[in-house]
Amino acid sequence: MTTGTAATPTASASFEQQKLAKTRFVANAGLAAGATYQWIVKPYRAGTFNKGADGRTFALVKAGLAGAFTYNRLKAAVNNAKGDPLLSKAVAPLSAGIESLKQLGTKLRDGEASAGDIGSFESVINGVKDAGKSAGAEVVDKVPSASQLGGG
């Protein structure tokens, strides 16, 4: 019979995992925030989503992709947050709000999004940013490339 010692995480390994969790959270949340502002909020405020507006169809397609991308990155950010106790606690109340964004990409693409829908994106993004900041993981908008947005 051999006696082996179970590998126990060291304090430094645990610290590195938490640091990596925060880094990934900041990256994913930043991409979600950048996509939301660049391809959803900004064109909506500019009136590009209005019927008859120049470039409306293309803007709606990009907004639809951005909506799906934002949802995906926010889900990833929440998953990343699980690696850091303080961050996990800070983002936990946001899960329902993030889940509510799931179908908004389709509404955007189809030109059916309202001011309330756009506000939902802004509200969730601001909540994620505030949660990150409160946990020492400040989120800065980072606009994803077109290939990132399209999943390529």
KELUM-355026 format. One record per atom (N, C-alpha, C, O): x, y, z; residue in three letters. Coordinates in pm, whole numbers, padded with zeros to 5 digits, always signed. Layout:
N
XYZALA
...
END
This chain:
152
+00084-00118+00000MET
+00000+00000+00000MET
+00088+00124+00000MET
+00180+00139+00080MET
+00056+00210-00092THR
+00135+00332-00098THR
+00052+00447-00043THR
-00070+00452-00058THR
+00121+00534+00018THR
+00051+00653+00068THR
+00092+00770-00020THR
+00209+00806-00030THR
-00005+00826-00082GLY
+00022+00942-00167GLY
-00043+01064-00106GLY
-00143+01055-00035GLY
+00014+01172-00135THR
-00048+01295-00085THR
-00128+01355-00199THR
-00082+01366-00312THR
-00246+01393-00166ALA
-00332+01456-00267ALA
-00276+01594-00299ALA
-00226+01665-00212ALA
-00284+01628-00423ALA
-00235+01759-00463ALA
-00332+01864-00410ALA
-00449+01869-00447ALA
-00279+01946-00324THR
-00364+02052-00269THR
-00321+02184-00332THR
-00202+02208-00350THR
-00417+02268-00364PRO
-00381+02395-00424PRO
-00303+02481-00325PRO
-00339+02491-00207PRO
-00201+02541-00372THR
-00123+02631-00287THR
-00187+02768-00292THR
-00270+02798-00379THR
-00149+02851-00198ALA
-00205+02986-00194ALA
-00171+03061-00323ALA
-00253+03136-00375ALA
-00050+03041-00373SER
-00012+03114-00495SER
-00087+03061-00617SER
-00122+03138-00706SER
-00112+02929-00622ALA
-00189+02873-00734ALA
-00332+02926-00729ALA
-00390+02960-00832ALA
-00388+02931-00610SER
-00523+02983-00593SER
-00529+03130-00634SER
-00623+03173-00700SER
-00428+03205-00595PHE
-00421+03347-00632PHE
-00413+03362-00783PHE
-00481+03447-00841PHE
-00331+03280-00846GLU
-00317+03286-00993GLU
-00450+03252-01062GLU
-00486+03316-01161GLU
-00523+03153-01011GLN
-00652+03116-01069GLN
-00752+03230-01056GLN
-00827+03258-01149GLN
-00752+03296-00940GLN
-00842+03410-00920GLN
-00804+03525-01013GLN
-00891+03590-01071GLN
-00675+03549-01026LYS
-00627+03657-01113LYS
-00666+03627-01258LYS
-00710+03717-01330LYS
-00650+03502-01300LEU
-00687+03462-01435LEU
-00838+03474-01456LEU
-00883+03516-01563LEU
-00915+03439-01355ALA
-01062+03451-01365ALA
-01101+03596-01385ALA
-01188+03627-01467ALA
-01039+03686-01310LYS
-01068+03829-01325LYS
-01027+03879-01463LYS
-01100+03955-01526LYS
-00911+03837-01509THR
-00862+03880-01640THR
-00958+03836-01750THR
-00992+03915-01838THR
-01001+03712-01744ARG
-01095+03661-01845ARG
-01230+03732-01835ARG
-01291+03764-01936ARG
-01276+03756-01712PHE
-01401+03829-01692PHE
-01392+03967-01757PHE
-01481+04006-01832PHE
-01285+04038-01729VAL
-01267+04174-01784VAL
-01264+04169-01937VAL
-01325+04254-02002VAL
-01195+04072-01994ALA
-01188+04061-02140ALA
-01325+04033-02202ALA
-01365+04100-02297ALA
-01396+03936-02149ASN
-01527+03900-02204ASN
-01630+04010-02183ASN
-01706+04043-02275ASN
-01634+04067-02064ALA
-01730+04174-02036ALA
-01697+04298-02119ALA
-01788+04368-02164ALA
-01569+04326-02138GLY
-01527+04440-02219GLY
-01570+04425-02365GLY
-01614+04522-02427GLY
-01557+04305-02419LEU
-01602+04279-02556LEU
-01754+04293-02568LEU
-01804+04348-02666LEU
-01826+04244-02467ALA
-01972+04257-02468ALA
-02013+04404-02463ALA
-02102+04446-02536ALA
-01947+04480-02377ALA
-01978+04622-02365ALA
-01945+04698-02494ALA
-02022+04782-02539ALA
-01831+04666-02553GLY
-01791+04733-02677GLY
-01886+04702-02791GLY
-01923+04792-02867GLY
-01926+04577-02804ALA
-02020+04537-02911ALA
-02155+04605-02891ALA
-02217+04651-02987ALA
-02200+04610-02766THR
-02330+04672-02738THR
-02330+04818-02776THR
-02421+04867-02843THR
-02227+04888-02734TYR
-02223+05032-02764TYR
-02205+05057-02913TYR
-02278+05137-02972TYR
-02109+04990-02975GLN
-02073+05016-03115GLN
-02184+04980-03213GLN
-02212+05055-03306GLN
-02246+04865-03193TRP
-02338+04813-03295TRP
-02485+04809-03254TRP
-02571+04772-03334TRP
-02514+04846-03130ILE
-02654+04848-03087ILE
-02694+04988-03040ILE
-02781+05051-03099ILE
-02631+05037-02936VAL
-02670+05165-02877VAL
-02644+05283-02971VAL
-02733+05364-02995VAL
-02522+05291-03024LYS
-02486+05405-03109LYS
-02574+05415-03233LYS
-02627+05523-03260LYS
-02593+05307-03310PRO
-02680+05319-03428PRO
-02826+05346-03391PRO
-02897+05415-03463PRO
-02870+05291-03278TYR
-03009+05315-03236TYR
-03029+05464-03208TYR
-03125+05524-03254TYR
-02937+05521-03133ARG
-02947+05664-03099ARG
-02934+05753-03223ARG
-02992+05861-03229ARG
-02859+05706-03322ALA
-02841+05783-03446ALA
-02961+05770-03539ALA
-02968+05838-03641ALA
-03055+05682-03505GLY
-03173+05664-03588GLY
-03154+05568-03704GLY
-03239+05559-03792GLY
-03043+05497-03705THR
-03011+05405-03815THR
-03107+05286-03821THR
-03121+05224-03927THR
-03173+05253-03711PHE
-03266+05141-03710PHE
-03406+05180-03757PHE
-03492+05094-03774PHE
-03429+05310-03779ASN
-03561+05357-03821ASN
-03591+05315-03965ASN
-03501+05312-04049ASN
-03717+05285-03992LYS
-03758+05250-04130LYS
-03719+05362-04224LYS
-03743+05480-04196LYS
-03659+05326-04337GLY
-03620+05423-04437GLY
-03482+05484-04417GLY
-03435+05558-04503GLY
-03416+05455-04305ALA
-03284+05512-04278ALA
-03178+05447-04369ALA
-03184+05327-04397ALA
-03083+05529-04414ASP
-02973+05477-04495ASP
-02894+05374-04414ASP
-02860+05398-04298ASP
-02865+05260-04475GLY
-02786+05157-04411GLY
-02860+05078-04305GLY
-02798+05005-04227GLY
-02992+05091-04300ARG
-03071+05026-04196ARG
-03053+04874-04196ARG
-03028+04814-04091ARG
-03068+04811-04312THR
-03062+04665-04319THR
-02928+04613-04267THR
-02925+04520-04186THR
-02820+04672-04313PHE
-02687+04629-04270PHE
-02670+04654-04120PHE
-02615+04570-04049PHE
-02716+04769-04071ALA
-02706+04802-03929ALA
-02785+04701-03844ALA
-02740+04662-03737ALA
-02902+04661-03893LEU
-02983+04564-03819LEU
-02917+04427-03814LEU
-02922+04358-03712LEU
-02856+04387-03924VAL
-02785+04258-03927VAL
-02669+04262-03828VAL
-02650+04168-03750VAL
-02591+04371-03831LYS
-02479+04384-03736LYS
-02529+04388-03592LYS
-02469+04328-03504LYS
-02641+04458-03569ALA
-02696+04466-03434ALA
-02742+04327-03387ALA
-02724+04292-03270ALA
-02801+04250-03478GLY
-02842+04114-03443GLY
-02723+04028-03404GLY
-02728+03955-03305GLY
-02617+04038-03483LEU
-02494+03963-03450LEU
-02436+04013-03318LEU
-02392+03933-03235LEU
-02437+04145-03300ALA
-02383+04202-03176ALA
-02465+04159-03055ALA
-02409+04134-02948ALA
-02596+04149-03072GLY
-02681+04105-02962GLY
-02649+03962-02920GLY
-02636+03933-02801GLY
-02635+03874-03018ALA
-02600+03735-02988ALA
-02459+03726-02929ALA
-02435+03650-02835ALA
-02367+03804-02985PHE
-02229+03807-02936PHE
-02225+03856-02790PHE
-02156+03798-02706PHE
-02299+03963-02763THR
-02302+04019-02628THR
-02354+03917-02528THR
-02295+03898-02422THR
-02463+03852-02562TYR
-02519+03748-02474TYR
-02414+03639-02447TYR
-02394+03599-02333TYR
-02349+03593-02553ASN
-02248+03487-02542ASN
-02131+03530-02452ASN
-02088+03454-02366ASN
-02081+03651-02473ARG
-01966+03700-02395ARG
-02005+03725-02250ARG
-01925+03702-02159ARG
-02127+03772-02226LEU
-02171+03794-02088LEU
-02186+03662-02014LEU
-02151+03652-01896LEU
-02237+03559-02082LYS
-02246+03427-02021LYS
-02105+03376-01987LYS
-02083+03319-01880LYS
-02011+03397-02078ALA
-01872+03357-02053ALA
-01814+03435-01936ALA
-01742+03379-01853ALA
-01844+03565-01928ALA
-01792+03648-01819ALA
-01844+03600-01684ALA
-01769+03593-01587ALA
-01972+03566-01678VAL
-02031+03515-01553VAL
-01963+03383-01516VAL
-01935+03358-01399VAL
-01939+03300-01615ASN
-01870+03173-01590ASN
-01727+03199-01540ASN
-01681+03132-01448ASN
-01658+03297-01600ASN
-01524+03333-01555ASN
-01527+03382-01410ASN
-01437+03353-01332ASN
-01630+03457-01377ALA
-01641+03516-01243ALA
-01646+03410-01134ALA
-01612+03437-01019ALA
-01690+03290-01169LYS
-01700+03182-01070LYS
-01564+03146-01011LYS
-01557+03087-00903LYS
-01456+03181-01080GLY
-01321+03151-01032GLY
-01271+03248-00925GLY
-01164+03227-00868GLY
-01347+03352-00899ASP
-01308+03451-00799ASP
-01426+03473-00705ASP
-01531+03520-00749ASP
-01411+03442-00577PRO
-01525+03450-00484PRO
-01593+03587-00479PRO
-01716+03596-00482PRO
-01515+03693-00472LEU
-01573+03827-00463LEU
-01646+03864-00592LEU
-01756+03919-00588LEU
-01585+03834-00704LEU
-01645+03863-00835LEU
-01770+03778-00856LEU
-01871+03827-00908LEU
-01764+03653-00818SER
-01879+03564-00832SER
-01999+03617-00755SER
-02111+03617-00806SER
-01974+03663-00634LYS
-02080+03719-00551LYS
-02136+03847-00613LYS
-02256+03873-00606LYS
-02050+03928-00674ALA
-02090+04055-00732ALA
-02177+04037-00857ALA
-02270+04115-00880ALA
-02147+03935-00939VAL
-02222+03919-01065VAL
-02343+03826-01051VAL
-02427+03822-01142VAL
-02354+03753-00943ALA
-02465+03658-00926ALA
-02602+03720-00949ALA
-02685+03658-01016ALA
-02630+03840-00898PRO
-02764+03898-00919PRO
-02792+03937-01065PRO
-02906+03969-01099PRO
-02690+03935-01150LEU
-02707+03979-01288LEU
-02750+03868-01383LEU
-02784+03896-01498LEU
-02748+03745-01337SER
-02777+03631-01425SER
-02913+03642-01495SER
-02923+03613-01614SER
-03016+03682-01422ALA
-03150+03693-01482ALA
-03151+03801-01590ALA
-03213+03782-01695ALA
-03084+03911-01565GLY
-03077+04019-01664GLY
-03004+03975-01790GLY
-03046+04007-01902GLY
-02897+03901-01772ILE
-02821+03850-01886ILE
-02908+03752-01965ILE
-02911+03755-02088ILE
-02978+03667-01894GLU
-03064+03568-01960GLU
-03174+03636-02041GLU
-03216+03586-02145GLU
-03219+03752-01994SER
-03325+03825-02063SER
-03279+03879-02199SER
-03361+03914-02283SER
-03148+03885-02221LEU
-03094+03936-02347LEU
-03092+03829-02457LEU
-03068+03860-02574LEU
-03117+03706-02419LYS
-03100+03593-02511LYS
-03172+03612-02644LYS
-03113+03585-02749LYS
-03296+03656-02644GLN
-03374+03669-02767GLN
-03365+03808-02832GLN
-03420+03829-02940GLN
-03296+03901-02767LEU
-03294+04037-02821LEU
-03213+04048-02950LEU
-03239+04137-03032LEU
-03116+03961-02970GLY
-03040+03964-03096GLY
-03132+03945-03215GLY
-03118+04013-03317GLY
-03225+03852-03203THR
-03322+03826-03310THR
-03414+03945-03330THR
-03443+03983-03444THR
-03460+04005-03220LYS
-03546+04123-03232LYS
-03472+04238-03302LYS
-03530+04309-03384LYS
-03345+04254-03268LEU
-03266+04359-03332LEU
-03253+04333-03482LEU
-03278+04421-03564LEU
-03214+04211-03516ARG
-03195+04175-03656ARG
-03322+04195-03737ARG
-03317+04237-03853ARG
-03436+04164-03675ASP
-03564+04175-03745ASP
-03623+04316-03742ASP
-03731+04340-03795ASP
-03551+04409-03679GLY
-03598+04547-03673GLY
-03713+04568-03577GLY
-03789+04664-03592GLY
-03727+04481-03478GLU
-03839+04488-03384GLU
-03799+04536-03246GLU
-03880+04533-03153GLU
-03676+04581-03229ALA
-03629+04625-03097ALA
-03684+04763-03064ALA
-03693+04851-03150ALA
-03719+04780-02938SER
-03772+04908-02891SER
-03666+04979-02806SER
-03559+04925-02780SER
-03699+05100-02765ALA
-03610+05174-02675ALA
-03588+05095-02547ALA
-03478+05096-02491ALA
-03692+05025-02500GLY
-03679+04943-02379GLY
-03580+04829-02397GLY
-03506+04794-02305GLY
-03579+04770-02518ASP
-03484+04662-02546ASP
-03341+04714-02544ASP
-03251+04650-02488ASP
-03320+04829-02605ILE
-03187+04889-02606ILE
-03147+04922-02463ILE
-03032+04902-02423ILE
-03241+04973-02386GLY
-03216+05004-02246GLY
-03179+04880-02165GLY
-03099+04888-02073GLY
-03237+04766-02201SER
-03204+04640-02133SER
-03057+04606-02153SER
-02988+04567-02059SER
-03010+04621-02277PHE
-02868+04595-02304PHE
-02780+04688-02221PHE
-02686+04644-02155PHE
-02813+04818-02224GLU
-02733+04915-02149GLU
-02735+04886-01999GLU
-02631+04893-01933GLU
-02851+04853-01947SER
-02866+04827-01805SER
-02783+04706-01761SER
-02714+04711-01659SER
-02791+04599-01838VAL
-02715+04478-01803VAL
-02565+04505-01813VAL
-02489+04466-01725VAL
-02523+04572-01919ILE
-02381+04604-01936ILE
-02333+04691-01819ILE
-02226+04665-01763ILE
-02410+04792-01783ASN
-02370+04878-01672ASN
-02366+04801-01540ASN
-02279+04825-01457ASN
-02459+04708-01522GLY
-02458+04624-01402GLY
-02334+04536-01395GLY
-02274+04520-01289GLY
-02296+04480-01509VAL
-02175+04396-01514VAL
-02051+04481-01486VAL
-01962+04440-01411VAL
-02046+04601-01546LYS
-01932+04690-01521LYS
-01923+04728-01373LYS
-01815+04725-01315LYS
-02037+04762-01313ASP
-02039+04799-01172ASP
-01997+04681-01083ASP
-01923+04699-00987ASP
-02045+04562-01116ALA
-02009+04442-01039ALA
-01859+04416-01048ALA
-01794+04385-00949ALA
-01806+04428-01168GLY
-01662+04408-01187GLY
-01582+04509-01107GLY
-01485+04474-01040GLY
-01624+04635-01115LYS
-01552+04741-01044LYS
-01555+04717-00893LYS
-01454+04737-00825LYS
-01670+04675-00841SER
-01681+04651-00697SER
-01593+04534-00652SER
-01558+04525-00534SER
-01558+04446-00745ALA
-01474+04330-00711ALA
-01329+04350-00755ALA
-01249+04256-00752ALA
-01295+04472-00794GLY
-01158+04500-00835GLY
-01123+04453-00975GLY
-01007+04429-01005GLY
-01224+04439-01061ALA
-01202+04394-01199ALA
-01273+04493-01292ALA
-01378+04464-01348ALA
-01213+04610-01308GLU
-01277+04715-01387GLU
-01286+04677-01534GLU
-01188+04634-01595GLU
-01404+04694-01590VAL
-01433+04658-01728VAL
-01427+04783-01816VAL
-01489+04885-01785VAL
-01351+04773-01926VAL
-01340+04882-02022VAL
-01394+04832-02155VAL
-01363+04720-02197VAL
-01474+04915-02223ASP
-01530+04876-02353ASP
-01418+04840-02450ASP
-01319+04912-02461ASP
-01434+04729-02519LYS
-01341+04687-02624LYS
-01426+04640-02741LYS
-01495+04538-02732LYS
-01419+04714-02852VAL
-01501+04680-02968VAL
-01441+04557-03035VAL
-01324+04558-03074VAL
-01520+04450-03050PRO
-01470+04330-03117PRO
-01456+04353-03267PRO
-01524+04438-03325PRO
-01368+04277-03328SER
-01352+04285-03473SER
-01474+04222-03540SER
-01551+04151-03476SER
-01490+04249-03668ALA
-01602+04190-03743ALA
-01595+04039-03741ALA
-01698+03972-03733ALA
-01474+03983-03748SER
-01463+03836-03746SER
-01500+03780-03609SER
-01557+03671-03601SER
-01469+03852-03501GLN
-01510+03807-03368GLN
-01662+03813-03356GLN
-01725+03723-03301GLN
-01719+03919-03408LEU
-01864+03940-03400LEU
-01938+03830-03476LEU
-02040+03780-03430LEU
-01885+03792-03591GLY
-01948+03690-03672GLY
-01913+03549-03632GLY
-01961+03453-03692GLY
-01829+03535-03530GLY
-01792+03403-03481GLY
-01683+03337-03564GLY
-01660+03217-03552GLY
-01615+03415-03648GLY
-01512+03358-03734GLY
-01377+03362-03680GLY
-01283+03316-03745GLY
END
